[in-house]
Amino acid sequence: MKMKNDADLFEPAKIASIRAFYETRDRWREIQNYRTLRPQVGHVKNIFYGDSITNAWPLGEFFPNHSLLNRGIGGDNVYGLYDRLNEDIFPYQPQKVFMMIGINGIEEDESGIVAHIQALAGMMKEKGIQVYLSSILPLRNPDNWNRFQYQDKIVSINSTLKEWSKDNAAGFLDYHSRIKDGTGQLAAECAQHDGTHVTFEAYRRMSEVVAPYLA
């Protein structure tokens, strides 16, 4: 992948929109503060990169013996992850990045969602980072954002990314299959009331999936 071509996917108007959104988020201000600690932090082996589902994952509790950072921001999307690469990924020179993104913006064109995720992975790979793509999680009906209608689309995107990852990423983490029920929905014991966010039980199962791949 050529970074110039990849960067062309990320329209300036979408970048401006996500930057304006960040100004409304307490988590954004937290991460700005955490960036000031970079000189003390130095190199980090693992970074988890994504939206609110990553942000809420108590990674330090599940993986207390690993060098890692949580760089999830609620409401983030592929444009935000692109915009944050030079602040939240590259300066730490991580060995591995575990990226979970796609539910915010799921209404956009499927091929576009896939292309943006692939482009992000390619940009990090060019820096020598091992990138693990993560499945978009299932939803439970009703969900607060009326996105349950995209359940089949989520499955299709995950299938495409899983196949692409075989030759183009370090791996694909299938959280989706571990936290769904027999109907394909987010299992009741894994679902928050909003039908999108997940419970401790879901994070427990997800942690079992990712644990073997941590540096």
N, C-alpha and C positions, 0 to 999 in steps of 0.2 A: 504493500500500500504506500502511496505517496501522500505525505501529510498535507501538501497543498490542496490536492483534490479532496481529501477528507474534510479539511477545514471549510471548503466551499459549501459543504452540506449545512453548516451551522449559520443560518441567516442572521445578520446583524439585528433585525427587528426582534427576533426570538431571544437573542442574547440580552437585548435591552429590556425586554419584558421580564425575564427571569431575574435580572439584577434589581429591577424595581420591586419584584416580589420578595426578594431576600430582605429588603429593608423592613418588611413587616414581621420578620421571623426572629424570635428570641434565640433560636438555635444558631442562626447566622451570626448573631453578635457573639455568642459563645465561641464559635469557631474562629472568628476574627481574633478573639482574645487568645485562644490556644495557639494561633499562628505565631504570636510573640514569643512562645516558648521554644521555637524551632532550634535555636542554638543549643539549648540544653537537651532537647530530644534527639537531634541528629538523625542517624539512619534508623529506619523502622522496617522490620521484616514483612509485616502484613498490614494492609490497609483495607478496610471494608468501606465501600464507596456506593452511595445510593441516596434514597429518599427517607421518609419517615419510618419505614419498616426497618431499615438499617439503623437509623438514629435510635430507635427504641430498643434495639437488641442489646442486652446487658453483656457485652462481649468480655469485659474484664472479669465478670463473675464466672462465665463459662470457661474462659481460657486465661486463668490468672498467671500462667507460666510462659506466656507467649508475648513477644514483642509485637504490639499491634496498636492501631489507631482506628477510631470510629469516625468516619467522615460522611455520615448521613445527615441530610437536612430535609425536614418535612416539606412536602410539596415539590421537591426537586424533580427535574426531568433531564432528558438527554442534553438539552442545551445548557443547563446549569452545570452538569458534570463536565462538559467541554470547557465551559468558562472557568471552572475551578482547577483544572489540571495543573496549572503553573503555580498554584498556591497550596493545594491540598494533596497532591500526589508527587509530582516530580522533585520538589525540594527534599523529600524524605528518602529518596532513592530506595523505595521498597523492593523487596525481592518478589512479593506477590501482591496482587490487587484482586479482591473479590467484589465484583461489580454486580449490583442488582438494581435494575432500572427498567422503566417501561410502563408501569401502571398509570402514572401521571402522563397524560397525552395518549392514552390507549385509543382514543377516538380518531387519531390521525391515521393516515394511510399506512397499511401494514408493511409494505415494502420500505417505506420511509423510516418507520420505527426500527426495522431490522438494520437498514443501512447505517443509521446513526449509531446504533449499538456496536456494529462491526467496526465503524470508523473509530470510535473511542478506544476499542480494544487494540486496533492497529496502531494508534498513536502511542499508547503505553508500551506495546510490544516493541516499537522502534527504539524505545529507551532501555530495552533489555529487561523489562518487567514481565513476569509470568502473570498473565491475565486469566482469571477464571470467571466465565460468564455464569450468571445465575438465572434460573427460570423466573418468570413473572409468576406471582403466587395466584392461586385460585381465589374467587370471591364467594361470598355467601349471600343469598337472596333473603331479604332486600338489602342492598348496600346503599349507603347514604349519598353516593354520587351517581347513581343510576348507571353503573358500569357493568352490572351483571350481564347485560346484553352482549358483552364482548368476551364471554367465557370461551367460546369456540376460537375466537381470534387469538386469545392468550395461548391456548393449546397449540395453535398453528405457529405462532411466533416462537414458542419454546422449541417446537420440533425443528424449525429452521435453524435456530441458534445452536441447538445440540449437534446437528449434523455439521454445521459450519465450524464449530469448535474443534472437531476431530483433527482438522488440518491447520487451523488458524489461531487457536488459543490453547492455553495450558490445560483447560478442562471445562466441563459444563456441570454445574451443580443443580441437580433436579430436586429442589425443595418442593415443587408443586405436587409430585406424586406422594410425598411423605405426609402432607398435611391436608389432602383432600379426602372426602368421604366417598361412599359407593356411587353417589350421583354425580361426582366430579366437582362438587362444591367444596369450599373451604369447610373442613369438618367443624361441627358445633363446638367441640372442646378446644379448637384452635382459633376460633373467631371471636373478635371483639364485637360489641353491639352494632358497630357501623358496617359490618360485613366485609371490611377491607383489612383493617389492622388485626394483628394476631396476638395470641396469649402466650404466657410463659410455656405452656405445653408445646405450642408451635415452635417457639425458639429452642426448646429442648430437642425436638426432632431435627430441626434445621442444623443445630450445632453438631449433632451426630453425623450429619451429611458432610459438613465442611471440615470437621476435626482432622481427618486423615491427611488433608492437603495443606495444613498450616505449616509455615516454616518455623 
